[in-house]
Each structure stands twice: as C-alpha cells, then as structure tokens.
Amino acid sequence: MVQAGNRTFADEKDLPEIVPVFPLAGALLLPGGQMPLNIFEPRYLALIDDAIASDRLIGMIQPRLDGAQRADGEPELCAVGCLGRITSFSESGDGRYIITLHGVVRFRVDAELPSDDPYRRCRIAPFLSDLDPSAGAAEVDRSELLRAFRLYLEANQLEADWESVTKSSNETLVNALSMMLPYGPPEKQALLEAGDLKTRAETLVAITEIGVARERTDDGSTPTLQ
C-alpha cells in the first residue's frame, strides 16, 4: 500500500487507466518520492487545474531519449513513467503554480490517446509491484550504496547530514539518492526502469562509479560531476 497525502493506493482498482502526462526531460519521480515543480506553461497550468478538480494524479514521463518527434513536432514519450499525486499546491501571484508531487507507482504507456485538451493523455499499465514499497529493500547492499554516495560527495567536495542518512530506511535512501543526484536523462530513465530497490541501488552505484571514473583527471583529482 502506498500513502500519498490523504489518499491510499492498495490495489489496481485505486489507480486510473488514463492519465494526463507531463513530459519533462531529466525529471525522475519514484514511488514514495517528493518532486517540487514550478508550473508556468499554459497547457500545464490547464493540466494542473483539471487534476486538482479530479483525482490530483498526473504522469511524469521523459521525452524519448533518441529525440524522436511526432508529426506535429511534439516529442515521443519514453515507455515508462511514474504516476504522482499533487499533495501541495500554491499560486505564486504571477501566473505560476508551485506544486509537490508524491510518487505513487510507475507505469508503462499502453497508448497515447487523442485529446481535445491542450495537454497529452495516455492509457497506462501500472507496475502493481510498486504498491509494496519495500520490495527488494532487504536485499539492498547498503554498505556499497553508502560507499558510492561518499565517492560522489568527495568528488564534488560536498558534505551530507550523515546522522539523517544512517537513520534512513533502504527504501528512502535508494529513492532519495536516485532523485537527488544530478545525472542525465539516460541515467534517470535507467534508475526509473530498475525492477526493484535492489536493482535500482546496484544501478545507482554503477552510474556513480562510472561518472566519477570518467571525470578523473590525470593527476588523480576528481572535478565536479555534471
């Protein structure tokens, strides 16, 4: 069961078949994660208006990584995204909305549907295994994950609140680090599509190690990862 604000999602009947989608390159929302968004484009302001008036659910998804476009110039979509529920909403006073999405479940796009709305809609197949948020958590190699995180911090001359880190559950730690670390769209999509927390943690460790190794200079220093 997943709790998102005042709603709980326990099984397939709690999830919509058709959702409005927000394509955003480099964005990664994971089940249980929190994503702040600054909405200003008119079509997505309309999307948020309609979502607030209904079930508050929208699909976050990346444009396809190969840059493919539809005949109308809009980007094609990746095959997998994540359903999020709006749990915080405010107006800026200058035409923008400031919202927070709480990740519910990942989904696979079955089909994009014709729409009279200015935004896009998809029929989705949810990853029902995400309704058990801790699936795979016990198999996470926590020591390897923390080692990779330290490697990233050292490479970027950063510090972390280790007391909070050590108190975090494996689920929270894996998903928070996946969403927080500033990797590119392909890496974000790989983390999204990882089968479970164990696989996501392994993917995150590998991406971090490769990124740091790639950026090492001949004198052994490690400049900031991009």
BELPEKA-V103655 format. One line per field, one symbol per residue. ss: DSSP state (H for helix, E for strand, L for the rest). phi: phi as a letter, one per 30 degrees, with the letter a starting at -180 (. if undefined). burial: # if it has 16 or more other C-alpha atoms within 10 Angstrom, else .. A space follows every 50 residues. Layout:
# BELPEKA-V103655
ss: ???
phi: ???
burial: ???
This chain:
# BELPEKA-V103655
ss: LEEELLEEELLHHHLLLEEEEEELLLLLLLLLLEEEEEELLHHHHHHHHH HHLLLLEEEEELELLLLLELLLLLELELLEEEEEEEEEEEELLLLLEEEE EEEEEEEEEEEEELLLLLLEEEEEEELHHHHLLLLLHHHLLHHHHHHHHH HHHHHHLLLLLHHHHHHLLHHHHHHHHHHHLLLLHHHHHHHHHLLLHHHH HHHHHHHHHHHHHHHELLLLLELLLL
phi: .ccbidccbcadddcddbbdbcdadidbcbeidcbdbccbdeddddeded dddbcicbcdacdeddidbdddjdddcddbbbdbcdcbbbcdjbjcccbb ccdcbdbcddadcdbdddccbbdbcddddddceceiddcddddddddddd dddddchcbbdddddddddeedddddddddddddeddddddddedadddd ddddddddddddddcdcddjdbdedc
burial: .###..........#..######.###########...#....#####.# ##...#########..........#############.........#.## #########..#......#########..##.##.##..#.#..##.##. ##..#..............#######.##...#.#.###.###..##### #####.###.##..#......#.##.
